Amino acid sequence: MDTVILSTAYFPPVEYFVHILETKSIIIDTYETYKKQTYRNRCSIYTEKGLMNLSIPVAKPFGNHSKTRDITILKMEKWKSNHWKSISNAYQASPFFLYYGSELKEVFYQDFTYLYQLNDALLRLILNMLEIDAGIKYSTYFIQPDELANDFRFTISPKAASRLKLKSYVQVFSDRHGFISNLSILDLIFNLGPEARMYLKRRPSYSG
């Protein structure tokens, strides 16, 4: 696959990393107009009650005209402790939470002004954990939707079902609620550990 365009994403879903592995050239567009209720500031985890969405509180300095690179993280709210508590409660019984959790927590709690900065730090750490050498670059302008073929900025969305048919794997609460596909990469890493990379490399089929 040629160059892939992605949005910045908070603990991105599994599908995001499947596309990263399909190419050596990834462009993350931060000059787009910011879209709310997306993976840009949201991730999905699997709790004892089922799927839970975690959203970073953000500020749009230029209102609805704000670019993604302008989005700042609201620091007066205790969202980090709430998010990490939810992640810990969801995955402390998983096979690899103790192995990966402390390193992720250390980066997660670092102080970042902009949303894309936090997302970038977490993404690079996760890629290192997965031993994925990805050629990630950031755009210097807004990439038009028809400019490149492999544009997943708007198709990888919590509002749309993934076209990827991902194989099931054992999840902490799958005995209660069954397999939930395309959750945050955290779910895959904490449950599969070193095997997560091989899981991503298995080419999934596409529906539709």
C-alpha positions in Angstrom: 0.0 0.0 0.0 1.2 3.5 -0.8 1.1 6.4 1.6 -1.6 6.2 4.3 -3.2 9.3 5.8 -4.4 9.1 9.4 -5.8 11.5 12.0 -4.1 11.9 15.3 -5.7 9.5 17.8 -5.8 8.8 21.5 -4.8 5.2 22.3 -6.0 4.4 18.7 -8.2 1.4 17.8 -6.7 -1.8 16.4 -7.7 -0.9 12.9 -5.4 2.1 13.0 -2.3 -0.1 13.5 -3.4 -2.6 10.9 -3.1 0.3 8.4 0.2 1.4 9.8 1.6 -2.0 9.1 0.4 -2.0 5.5 2.8 0.8 4.5 6.1 2.4 5.4 4.8 5.9 4.7 2.3 7.4 7.1 1.1 11.0 7.2 -0.8 12.3 10.2 -2.8 15.4 9.3 -3.1 18.0 12.0 -4.1 20.8 9.7 -7.6 19.4 9.2 -10.5 21.1 10.9 -10.9 19.4 14.3 -13.8 17.0 14.5 -15.4 16.2 17.9 -16.7 12.8 19.0 -13.9 11.0 17.2 -10.9 8.9 18.1 -8.8 12.1 18.0 -9.6 12.6 21.7 -11.5 9.3 22.5 -10.6 5.7 23.0 -12.7 2.6 23.7 -11.8 0.0 26.3 -13.5 -3.2 27.6 -14.7 -3.1 31.2 -16.7 -5.5 33.4 -19.8 -3.7 32.2 -18.8 -3.8 28.5 -17.5 -1.1 26.2 -16.5 2.2 27.8 -15.5 5.3 25.9 -12.8 7.6 27.5 -12.7 11.2 26.2 -10.0 13.8 26.8 -11.5 17.2 27.7 -10.2 19.7 25.1 -10.5 23.4 24.2 -11.0 24.7 20.7 -9.2 28.1 20.7 -10.8 29.2 17.4 -14.2 27.6 17.9 -15.4 25.3 15.1 -12.7 26.7 12.8 -9.9 25.2 15.0 -7.4 22.9 13.4 -6.5 19.7 15.1 -3.0 21.0 15.8 -4.5 23.9 17.8 -6.6 21.8 20.2 -5.4 22.1 23.7 -5.9 19.7 26.7 -8.0 21.1 29.6 -5.8 20.7 32.6 -8.1 21.8 35.4 -10.1 18.6 35.2 -8.9 15.3 36.8 -9.4 13.4 33.6 -6.0 11.7 33.7 -6.5 10.0 37.1 -10.1 9.0 36.0 -8.9 7.6 32.7 -6.0 5.7 34.2 -8.2 4.3 37.0 -10.7 3.0 34.4 -7.9 1.5 32.3 -6.3 -0.1 35.4 -9.7 -1.5 36.6 -10.4 -2.9 33.1 -7.1 -4.6 32.5 -5.3 -5.3 35.8 -6.4 -8.9 35.5 -5.1 -9.2 31.9 -1.9 -11.2 31.3 0.3 -8.3 30.3 -0.9 -5.2 32.2 1.9 -5.4 34.8 4.4 -5.8 32.0 3.4 -2.7 29.9 1.3 -0.6 32.3 3.9 1.3 34.2 5.7 2.5 31.1 2.5 3.6 29.5 1.4 5.4 32.7 4.7 7.3 32.9 4.2 8.8 29.4 0.5 9.2 29.9 1.0 11.4 33.0 3.6 13.7 31.3 2.4 17.3 30.8 1.4 18.2 27.3 -0.3 21.4 26.1 -1.7 20.1 22.8 -3.8 17.0 22.2 -1.7 15.9 19.2 1.5 16.0 21.3 0.1 13.6 23.9 -1.3 11.3 21.1 2.1 11.4 19.4 4.0 10.4 22.5 1.7 7.5 23.3 1.7 6.4 19.6 5.5 6.3 19.4 5.7 4.4 22.7 3.1 1.8 21.6 4.9 1.4 18.2 8.1 0.7 20.1 6.4 -1.8 22.3 5.0 -3.6 19.2 8.5 -3.4 17.5 6.9 -1.6 14.5 9.3 0.7 12.6 6.8 3.1 11.1 7.8 6.1 8.9 5.5 8.6 10.5 5.4 12.2 9.3 3.1 15.1 10.1 1.5 17.1 7.3 2.5 20.7 6.7 -0.9 21.6 5.2 -4.5 20.4 5.0 -4.6 17.3 2.7 -7.7 17.4 0.5 -9.9 14.3 0.8 -9.3 13.3 -2.8 -5.6 14.0 -2.8 -4.4 10.5 -1.8 -6.2 7.2 -2.2 -5.5 5.6 1.2 -7.1 8.2 3.4 -8.5 6.9 6.7 -9.0 10.2 8.6 -12.8 9.9 8.4 -13.4 6.2 8.0 -11.8 5.1 11.2 -14.5 6.5 13.5 -16.4 5.4 16.6 -19.6 6.4 14.7 -19.0 3.9 11.9 -18.4 0.1 12.0 -15.0 -1.0 10.9 -14.9 -2.7 7.5 -12.1 -4.9 8.8 -13.1 -8.4 10.0 -10.7 -8.8 12.9 -10.1 -12.2 14.4 -11.3 -12.7 17.9 -8.9 -13.2 20.8 -9.4 -13.8 24.5 -10.4 -10.6 26.4 -10.6 -10.1 30.2 -14.4 -10.0 30.2 -15.2 -11.9 27.0 -16.9 -14.6 29.1 -19.5 -12.1 30.2 -20.0 -10.0 27.0 -18.4 -11.9 24.2 -15.7 -10.6 21.9 -15.7 -6.8 21.2 -13.8 -5.9 18.0 -11.6 -3.0 17.2 -11.1 -1.6 20.7 -8.2 0.6 21.7 -4.8 -0.9 21.0 -4.4 -1.1 24.8 -6.9 -4.0 24.8 -4.8 -6.0 22.3 -1.4 -5.2 24.0 -2.6 -6.1 27.5 -4.3 -9.3 26.4 -1.8 -10.6 23.8 1.5 -9.0 24.8 4.3 -9.8 22.4 1.8 -11.7 20.2 0.0 -8.4 19.4 2.3 -7.6 16.5 1.7 -11.0 14.9 -2.0 -10.5 15.3 -1.8 -7.2 13.5 0.3 -8.7 10.7 -2.3 -11.3 9.8 -4.1 -9.7 7.0 -7.8 -9.3 7.9 -10.5 -9.5 5.4 -12.7 -6.6 4.5 -16.5 -6.5 4.5 -18.6 -4.6 2.0 
